Amino acid sequence: MKTHYRLHYAPDNASLVIRLVLEELCLPYETALIDRRQHQHETQAYRALNPNGLIPVLETPQGPIFETAAILLWLADTHGALAPAPDSAQRGAFLKWLFFASNTLHADLRILFYAEKYIDATQAESLRAGIRPRLRRHLGNLDALAKEMPEWFCPGTPSVLSYYIGCMMRWMALYPVQADHSWYQLADTPYLQDILFQLETRPATRVAIAAEGLGPTPFTNPTYANPPEGSAI
């Protein structure tokens, strides 16, 4: 089958969400490794695809798409799967939570991980301490959603939202490196915990594990990607 997509990725970055969805949709695609240690995401060539210099970018027949939620929604609509259809009664509700995941949860995670980019380095830990209770509230709201709308998360038909949340919960357990992660306890969100266990059995997840060296339990007991630079496969 002809490859129509090219995913620009770095291991365990937001591109992981896109890889999982491409695999779940059984779509052929190529990958291009972006070495962040060499600042390849800041090069002129990469900024021609995404002027913001952020990962991921998905090259498509309609041109490059960036921003994780935009790529997820475009893939779901283009291939008619992993999200309610545009004419579905659930469409509006699904979109508000997908963009909550992107605009609120993911944005707050960036503050947690990269506090020094938002505030003087001497105050970074104070900012992280302030954002953690907010993240716990987000997780509580999402756990309630998983209980209320199980059809968006069931093991046979995961949605783009379930993979997005799964990856962000993985990152909460790991990053920032050498930080106190005691604030995050997977058992505090039992409905999400069950979803993460189920996602780990999906063929798409097993492919991502092999491609990015994520370890056998990337969502429920995650380890750092190894090798950290990944391999372009």
BELLINBEL-V416555 format. One record per helix or strand of 3 or more residues. SS is the DSSP state (A for helix, B for strand). FROM is the first residue (numbers start at 1). LEN is the number of residues. If there is no record, write none. Layout:
# BELLINBEL-V416555
ss->SS from->FROM len->LEN
ss->SS from->FROM len->LEN
This chain:
# BELLINBEL-V416555
ss->B from->5 len->5
ss->A from->15 len->10
ss->B from->29 len->5
ss->A from->36 len->3
ss->A from->40 len->3
ss->A from->44 len->4
ss->B from->57 len->4
ss->B from->63 len->4
ss->A from->68 len->12
ss->A from->91 len->23
ss->A from->115 len->3
ss->A from->121 len->28
ss->A from->150 len->3
ss->A from->160 len->15
ss->A from->186 len->3
ss->A from->190 len->10
ss->A from->203 len->10
